[in-house]
Every structure is written in structure tokens, then in C-alpha cells.
Amino acid sequence: MADEVVVGATRKDLVVVLIDATTGQPIVLTGGSAKLQGRSPDLVAVNIDAVMTLSNPAVGQVTMPSLGSLVTHANLAAASIQSAVYKLRVRFVDASAKVDFGPEFELVFKDNPLGA
């Protein structure tokens, strides 16, 4: 089941620790970068391609602050929907400039109670 994010909620951060599937060890991102990327079949006009913070790059930890700001009430209202399910991945570049993606996960962006 997907986690829920209320649009406009800026207190909730997404924290991800990237782990090497082969070794089981954290992926060192010191000197690298990360982005949160994804799409929603419910809200095709709004793709997510947001730069993440390397919050603890030595242990592969990245953070997307203010998660609820990635989709807005106006986005949902324009599509006449109350929520949108996004399939997302963390795209990262390590210190050797090699690109990879973390596992896919889902977030449901729901309109706030007053729809404003």
C-alpha cells in the first residue's frame, strides 16, 4: 500500500537510504547527487523530477524536504481529481559519475481537507 502525502504539507520529509542490492551495504554518495523522479497516470500533466538533499551521503541517505509541495491543490483541481498515485524512484549519481535508480515505490498525493 502506498504512503499518503497531503498536498501543501511541508512538515513531512521523505528520507531514503540507498542500499547496494548485491552487497547489502549503503551506497556512498559523497560527491554525487540524487533526484526524486516519477509519474502518475492520474495526473499526467505533472511529473516529479526534484533534486534531493544528500543528508548523510557517506551512508547513502538522501532527503526530499517538504514532500507535500511537489503536487499542489491547483494541479489536482485542474484534473478534477482528489488524489494522484505516483510511482517513484530515486535517481542517483555516485562519486564515480555512475548513474542508477533505487527501488520503485508509490506515494498517494491527496488534496487537503479544504481543497485550497
MARKOL-917948 format. One record per residue: z, x negated, y of N, C-alpha, C in turn; residue number from 1. Coordinates in nm, 3 decimals. Example, Ala and Ser with C-alpha at 12.3 -4.5 7.8 and 13.67 -1.06 7.14 Angstrom:
BEGIN
<atom <0.780; -1.319; -0.569>; <0.780; -1.230; -0.450>; <0.780; -1.320; -0.330>; 1>
<atom <0.708; -1.285; -0.225>; <0.714; -1.367; -0.106>; <0.787; -1.290; 0.003>; 2>
//
This chain:
BEGIN
<atom <0.000; -0.083; -0.117>; <0.000; 0.000; 0.000>; <0.000; -0.089; 0.125>; 1>
<atom <-0.073; -0.048; 0.224>; <-0.087; -0.126; 0.346>; <0.034; -0.107; 0.437>; 2>
<atom <0.069; -0.212; 0.509>; <0.175; -0.203; 0.608>; <0.123; -0.128; 0.730>; 3>
<atom <0.213; -0.062; 0.799>; <0.178; 0.020; 0.916>; <0.212; -0.053; 1.045>; 4>
<atom <0.121; -0.045; 1.142>; <0.141; -0.100; 1.275>; <0.111; 0.011; 1.374>; 5>
<atom <0.204; 0.038; 1.464>; <0.182; 0.138; 1.567>; <0.111; 0.071; 1.686>; 6>
<atom <0.000; 0.130; 1.730>; <-0.074; 0.070; 1.841>; <0.015; 0.068; 1.965>; 7>
<atom <0.008; -0.042; 2.036>; <0.090; -0.061; 2.155>; <0.222; -0.130; 2.128>; 8>
<atom <0.261; -0.143; 2.001>; <0.388; -0.209; 1.967>; <0.371; -0.360; 1.980>; 9>
<atom <0.440; -0.420; 2.074>; <0.427; -0.564; 2.097>; <0.544; -0.643; 2.042>; 10>
<atom <0.642; -0.577; 1.984>; <0.758; -0.647; 1.928>; <0.730; -0.700; 1.788>; 11>
<atom <0.637; -0.640; 1.718>; <0.608; -0.679; 1.580>; <0.506; -0.793; 1.577>; 12>
<atom <0.543; -0.902; 1.507>; <0.453; -1.015; 1.486>; <0.415; -1.020; 1.339>; 13>
<atom <0.297; -1.069; 1.311>; <0.255; -1.095; 1.174>; <0.275; -1.244; 1.148>; 14>
<atom <0.355; -1.277; 1.047>; <0.379; -1.417; 1.009>; <0.324; -1.437; 0.868>; 15>
<atom <0.237; -1.537; 0.853>; <0.174; -1.566; 0.725>; <0.197; -1.713; 0.692>; 16>
<atom <0.233; -1.740; 0.567>; <0.241; -1.877; 0.517>; <0.126; -1.895; 0.419>; 17>
<atom <0.038; -1.989; 0.450>; <-0.080; -2.013; 0.367>; <-0.046; -2.111; 0.256>; 18>
<atom <-0.072; -2.069; 0.133>; <-0.039; -2.147; 0.014>; <-0.167; -2.184; -0.061>; 19>
<atom <-0.176; -2.308; -0.104>; <-0.290; -2.354; -0.185>; <-0.281; -2.287; -0.322>; 20>
<atom <-0.384; -2.213; -0.360>; <-0.383; -2.139; -0.486>; <-0.379; -2.231; -0.608>; 21>
<atom <-0.429; -2.351; -0.592>; <-0.432; -2.445; -0.705>; <-0.299; -2.516; -0.725>; 22>
<atom <-0.241; -2.566; -0.615>; <-0.119; -2.647; -0.625>; <0.008; -2.567; -0.605>; 23>
<atom <-0.003; -2.451; -0.540>; <0.116; -2.373; -0.508>; <0.193; -2.427; -0.389>; 24>
<atom <0.139; -2.527; -0.324>; <0.204; -2.590; -0.209>; <0.150; -2.532; -0.078>; 25>
<atom <0.231; -2.535; 0.029>; <0.181; -2.489; 0.159>; <0.063; -2.575; 0.205>; 26>
<atom <-0.030; -2.512; 0.275>; <-0.145; -2.583; 0.330>; <-0.106; -2.638; 0.466>; 27>
<atom <-0.113; -2.769; 0.482>; <-0.076; -2.833; 0.609>; <-0.186; -2.804; 0.710>; 28>
<atom <-0.147; -2.743; 0.821>; <-0.243; -2.705; 0.925>; <-0.226; -2.786; 1.053>; 29>
<atom <-0.143; -2.888; 1.051>; <-0.125; -2.974; 1.168>; <-0.262; -3.027; 1.211>; 30>
<atom <-0.298; -3.004; 1.338>; <-0.429; -3.044; 1.387>; <-0.539; -2.945; 1.356>; 31>
<atom <-0.504; -2.832; 1.294>; <-0.603; -2.732; 1.259>; <-0.596; -2.609; 1.348>; 32>
<atom <-0.641; -2.496; 1.295>; <-0.639; -2.371; 1.370>; <-0.644; -2.254; 1.273>; 33>
<atom <-0.617; -2.135; 1.326>; <-0.621; -2.014; 1.243>; <-0.659; -1.893; 1.327>; 34>
<atom <-0.726; -1.798; 1.262>; <-0.763; -1.671; 1.325>; <-0.736; -1.558; 1.227>; 35>
<atom <-0.700; -1.444; 1.280>; <-0.690; -1.321; 1.201>; <-0.822; -1.249; 1.217>; 36>
<atom <-0.890; -1.220; 1.104>; <-1.022; -1.158; 1.110>; <-1.030; -1.040; 1.014>; 37>
<atom <-1.099; -0.936; 1.060>; <-1.119; -0.822; 0.972>; <-1.193; -0.707; 1.038>; 38>
<atom <-1.220; -0.606; 0.955>; <-1.294; -0.487; 0.998>; <-1.231; -0.363; 0.938>; 39>
<atom <-1.266; -0.250; 0.997>; <-1.221; -0.122; 0.946>; <-1.339; -0.027; 0.931>; 40>
<atom <-1.354; 0.037; 0.815>; <-1.458; 0.139; 0.803>; <-1.426; 0.263; 0.885>; 41>
<atom <-1.299; 0.276; 0.926>; <-1.257; 0.391; 1.008>; <-1.289; 0.370; 1.156>; 42>
<atom <-1.297; 0.244; 1.197>; <-1.314; 0.211; 1.339>; <-1.415; 0.096; 1.350>; 43>
<atom <-1.539; 0.126; 1.317>; <-1.641; 0.021; 1.305>; <-1.672; -0.049; 1.437>; 44>
<atom <-1.641; 0.011; 1.549>; <-1.671; -0.050; 1.679>; <-1.570; -0.158; 1.718>; 45>
<atom <-1.458; -0.169; 1.643>; <-1.353; -0.264; 1.682>; <-1.323; -0.360; 1.566>; 46>
<atom <-1.380; -0.479; 1.575>; <-1.349; -0.584; 1.478>; <-1.230; -0.665; 1.531>; 47>
<atom <-1.155; -0.723; 1.441>; <-1.045; -0.812; 1.480>; <-1.089; -0.955; 1.452>; 48>
<atom <-1.081; -1.038; 1.555>; <-1.112; -1.181; 1.548>; <-1.022; -1.250; 1.649>; 49>
<atom <-0.893; -1.262; 1.614>; <-0.792; -1.305; 1.709>; <-0.731; -1.440; 1.672>; 50>
<atom <-0.717; -1.527; 1.770>; <-0.657; -1.658; 1.750>; <-0.510; -1.642; 1.718>; 51>
<atom <-0.466; -1.710; 1.613>; <-0.325; -1.708; 1.572>; <-0.255; -1.834; 1.622>; 52>
<atom <-0.124; -1.827; 1.632>; <-0.043; -1.941; 1.671>; <-0.003; -2.019; 1.545>; 53>
<atom <-0.014; -2.150; 1.551>; <0.035; -2.234; 1.441>; <0.185; -2.251; 1.463>; 54>
<atom <0.264; -2.159; 1.410>; <0.407; -2.155; 1.438>; <0.486; -2.263; 1.365>; 55>
<atom <0.441; -2.304; 1.248>; <0.500; -2.417; 1.175>; <0.389; -2.477; 1.089>; 56>
<atom <0.298; -2.552; 1.152>; <0.178; -2.597; 1.082>; <0.206; -2.690; 0.964>; 57>
<atom <0.317; -2.761; 0.965>; <0.349; -2.853; 0.855>; <0.370; -2.779; 0.722>; 58>
<atom <0.410; -2.651; 0.731>; <0.430; -2.571; 0.609>; <0.333; -2.453; 0.601>; 59>
<atom <0.223; -2.461; 0.676>; <0.118; -2.359; 0.667>; <0.152; -2.225; 0.729>; 60>
<atom <0.250; -2.221; 0.819>; <0.291; -2.094; 0.879>; <0.214; -2.067; 1.008>; 61>
<atom <0.153; -1.949; 1.014>; <0.081; -1.903; 1.132>; <0.133; -1.767; 1.174>; 62>
<atom <0.122; -1.737; 1.303>; <0.176; -1.612; 1.357>; <0.075; -1.544; 1.447>; 63>
<atom <0.065; -1.411; 1.432>; <-0.012; -1.329; 1.524>; <0.089; -1.247; 1.602>; 64>
<atom <0.118; -1.289; 1.728>; <0.217; -1.214; 1.806>; <0.160; -1.082; 1.857>; 65>
<atom <0.250; -0.990; 1.889>; <0.211; -0.861; 1.948>; <0.105; -0.791; 1.865>; 66>
<atom <0.132; -0.776; 1.739>; <0.034; -0.723; 1.643>; <-0.023; -0.588; 1.686>; 67>
<atom <0.059; -0.503; 1.746>; <0.014; -0.369; 1.786>; <-0.083; -0.366; 1.902>; 68>
<atom <-0.109; -0.483; 1.961>; <-0.204; -0.487; 2.073>; <-0.348; -0.512; 2.029>; 69>
<atom <-0.369; -0.534; 1.900>; <-0.505; -0.563; 1.850>; <-0.594; -0.439; 1.847>; 70>
<atom <-0.534; -0.321; 1.833>; <-0.605; -0.194; 1.837>; <-0.532; -0.107; 1.939>; 71>
<atom <-0.607; -0.032; 2.018>; <-0.545; 0.048; 2.124>; <-0.561; 0.199; 2.098>; 72>
<atom <-0.482; 0.275; 2.172>; <-0.496; 0.421; 2.168>; <-0.639; 0.459; 2.208>; 73>
<atom <-0.693; 0.394; 2.310>; <-0.829; 0.424; 2.356>; <-0.931; 0.399; 2.245>; 74>
<atom <-0.912; 0.293; 2.165>; <-1.002; 0.267; 2.052>; <-1.001; 0.383; 1.954>; 75>
<atom <-0.880; 0.429; 1.918>; <-0.868; 0.539; 1.822>; <-0.922; 0.670; 1.881>; 76>
<atom <-0.889; 0.697; 2.007>; <-0.933; 0.820; 2.072>; <-1.086; 0.827; 2.082>; 77>
<atom <-1.149; 0.713; 2.110>; <-1.295; 0.710; 2.121>; <-1.362; 0.747; 1.989>; 78>
<atom <-1.295; 0.718; 1.879>; <-1.349; 0.751; 1.747>; <-1.294; 0.883; 1.694>; 79>
<atom <-1.211; 0.952; 1.774>; <-1.149; 1.079; 1.736>; <-1.070; 1.068; 1.605>; 80>
<atom <-0.991; 0.960; 1.592>; <-0.908; 0.939; 1.473>; <-0.766; 0.905; 1.515>; 81>
<atom <-0.673; 0.921; 1.423>; <-0.531; 0.892; 1.449>; <-0.489; 0.757; 1.391>; 82>
<atom <-0.569; 0.704; 1.299>; <-0.533; 0.575; 1.238>; <-0.657; 0.507; 1.182>; 83>
<atom <-0.645; 0.377; 1.160>; <-0.756; 0.299; 1.104>; <-0.701; 0.193; 1.010>; 84>
<atom <-0.759; 0.185; 0.891>; <-0.719; 0.085; 0.792>; <-0.809; -0.037; 0.809>; 85>
<atom <-0.747; -0.153; 0.825>; <-0.819; -0.279; 0.840>; <-0.797; -0.367; 0.718>; 86>
<atom <-0.906; -0.422; 0.664>; <-0.899; -0.526; 0.562>; <-0.910; -0.659; 0.637>; 87>
<atom <-0.808; -0.742; 0.620>; <-0.797; -0.864; 0.700>; <-0.780; -0.988; 0.613>; 88>
<atom <-0.815; -1.101; 0.671>; <-0.788; -1.233; 0.612>; <-0.754; -1.329; 0.726>; 89>
<atom <-0.678; -1.433; 0.691>; <-0.655; -1.541; 0.786>; <-0.761; -1.647; 0.757>; 90>
<atom <-0.842; -1.676; 0.859>; <-0.941; -1.785; 0.851>; <-0.873; -1.907; 0.910>; 91>
<atom <-0.872; -2.017; 0.835>; <-0.806; -2.136; 0.888>; <-0.892; -2.259; 0.870>; 92>
<atom <-0.867; -2.355; 0.959>; <-0.932; -2.485; 0.955>; <-0.820; -2.587; 0.944>; 93>
<atom <-0.827; -2.673; 0.841>; <-0.722; -2.773; 0.826>; <-0.753; -2.898; 0.909>; 94>
<atom <-0.666; -2.999; 0.901>; <-0.681; -3.120; 0.981>; <-0.809; -3.196; 0.948>; 95>
<atom <-0.864; -3.179; 0.826>; <-0.989; -3.245; 0.792>; <-1.112; -3.162; 0.825>; 96>
<atom <-1.092; -3.056; 0.904>; <-1.200; -2.968; 0.950>; <-1.261; -2.885; 0.838>; 97>
<atom <-1.187; -2.865; 0.729>; <-1.234; -2.780; 0.620>; <-1.188; -2.637; 0.646>; 98>
<atom <-1.279; -2.542; 0.627>; <-1.255; -2.401; 0.654>; <-1.229; -2.327; 0.524>; 99>
<atom <-1.132; -2.236; 0.528>; <-1.106; -2.150; 0.413>; <-1.043; -2.020; 0.463>; 100>
<atom <-1.020; -1.927; 0.372>; <-0.961; -1.798; 0.405>; <-0.843; -1.770; 0.312>; 101>
<atom <-0.739; -1.711; 0.368>; <-0.626; -1.667; 0.288>; <-0.662; -1.539; 0.214>; 102>
<atom <-0.570; -1.489; 0.132>; <-0.598; -1.367; 0.056>; <-0.614; -1.244; 0.148>; 103>
<atom <-0.692; -1.149; 0.102>; <-0.713; -1.026; 0.178>; <-0.588; -0.937; 0.171>; 104>
<atom <-0.561; -0.871; 0.282>; <-0.452; -0.774; 0.288>; <-0.493; -0.663; 0.384>; 105>
<atom <-0.422; -0.551; 0.378>; <-0.455; -0.436; 0.463>; <-0.342; -0.403; 0.559>; 106>
<atom <-0.380; -0.362; 0.679>; <-0.288; -0.307; 0.777>; <-0.344; -0.174; 0.824>; 107>
<atom <-0.257; -0.075; 0.844>; <-0.297; 0.053; 0.898>; <-0.247; 0.059; 1.042>; 108>
<atom <-0.340; 0.068; 1.136>; <-0.306; 0.084; 1.277>; <-0.301; 0.232; 1.306>; 109>
<atom <-0.181; 0.282; 1.342>; <-0.161; 0.425; 1.369>; <-0.134; 0.446; 1.518>; 110>
<atom <-0.183; 0.559; 1.567>; <-0.161; 0.592; 1.707>; <-0.012; 0.612; 1.732>; 111>
<atom <0.031; 0.586; 1.854>; <0.171; 0.605; 1.887>; <0.202; 0.755; 1.898>; 112>
<atom <0.329; 0.793; 1.893>; <0.365; 0.936; 1.885>; <0.309; 1.023; 1.997>; 113>
<atom <0.296; 0.967; 2.117>; <0.245; 1.047; 2.228>; <0.096; 1.030; 2.250>; 114>
<atom <0.035; 0.939; 2.173>; <-0.108; 0.919; 2.185>; <-0.151; 0.868; 2.321>; 115>
<atom <-0.070; 0.782; 2.379>; <-0.103; 0.729; 2.512>; <-0.084; 0.581; 2.518>; 116>
//
